[in-house]
Amino acid sequence: MKHYYVYIITNKYNTTFYIGVTNNLERRLLEHKNKIIKGFSNKYKLVKLVYFEETNNINEAIKREKQLKNWHREWKINLIKSSNPDFNNLWDPETSSG
């Protein structure tokens, strides 16, 4: 069964958010960390994973990503705080296999 992830990354100050969808969260986070894909996340140094959701349906993942991208900033912050109140980094690249 395939797994898909909707995720939110931020910078070290938790001031800018990027919302994305992927079928391989670790690979995608390594791409952000190593600045492989140029764009918004690279420009604002967004590498800290603060929130993610998992589903086995790509259409649900894409729908959720679009929904979150349309949310107000405060709603996104409240969503993150509901499971990660201290905005801890949920992914440690030092312990990853990538």
Secondary structure as UniProt FT lines:
FT   STRAND          4..10
FT   TURN            12..13
FT   STRAND          17..22
FT   HELIX           25..33
FT   TURN            34..35
FT   HELIX           40..43
FT   TURN            44..45
FT   STRAND          48..55
FT   HELIX           58..69
FT   HELIX           73..83
FT   TURN            85..86
FT   TURN            93..94
//
